[in-house]
Amino acid sequence: MHLNTSYQHSLRRPCQIQGVGLHSGRPAHITLLPAAPNTGIVFRIRAGGRQTEIPARMEHIVRTTLNTTLGRDDLQISTVEHLLAALAGLELDNVVIVTEGHEVPAVDGSAQPFVARIMESGRRLQPVARRYIKILAPVEVEDGSRLAGFYPAGERLFKFIIDFSNRAIGTQSFQVRLTPQSFVSELARARTFGFIDELEALQEQGLALGADLENAVGLSADGQVLNGEGLRFPDEFVRHKILDAVGDLSLMGDPILGEFRGFKSGHTLHGKLLQALVDQPQAWEYFTLTPQQDAQAV
């Protein structure tokens, strides 16, 4: 896959994805549409005879409990992070996402089904320069033992460490230089995961109502992977955490050129990190590549 990172990209043709919502358990259907340059990623929600558009940007985050939910004008779209990760990972800048329902389909709990449909539809280069956010100085947020931060780097790096008491996970670390190729090969197939002994309590809160072993890795209290096919990677759990971060951090609206480090962080801390970045304008600048430049040379 050859991509010119100097230019914006959109889809070549529309594509559709359907399934059930991981948390709502209800049917979910989305259509991805090509969009004009500088449109960005926009959700177009249809519900009850109403329609509203929600740009995929941090100011529209309304909830971060076990997923990232965006909202505007009393309409919401939940569990956007895996789809946003696929779009960001494949370097798609301008897409309108038409939703029927209030949640993105869970499909298999990873970003791979979205990647497959996007690649089937094709990507179209748009002769307009892509704008990046270049990190100039460290920006960090903490919550107890959890940490998330941005640091200067001449490429898009993601580093993550997780630490769970469940022996199927334990302490895992992973790092990746984010490119479309590495996203497809190293991150896209990593699935969300959950603990079977917590499922009933979550469902009483209206969460994980659509969760099953078809769209998540299930873990028992004694550290057994309950899915018959096992894991897709030995360290699938930390890879999925990076996948989530790629989606969450795309809500800045422009690709971030720098290094992200996460230590036991999640959706809530990622949102706080984006706000911290906005609050520290001296720590970053907009940067636009010329057609002759390559992102690695920045």
Secondary structure, DSSP 8 states (H G I E B T S, - for coil): ----TTEEEEESS-EEEEEEBTTT-SEEEEEEEE--TT--EEEEEEETTEEEEEESSGGGEEE-SSS-EEEETTEEEB--HHHHHHHHHTT--BEEEEEESSB-B-TTSSSHHHHHHHHHH-EEEEEEE-EEEEE-S-EEEEETTEEEEEE--SS-EEEEEEE-SSTTT-EEEEEEE--HHHIIIIITT---EEEGGGHHHHHHTT-STT--TTSSEEE-TTS-B-STT--SSTTHHHHHHHHHHHHHHGGGSS-EESEEEEES--HHHHHHHHHHHHH-GGGEEEEE--TT--GGG-
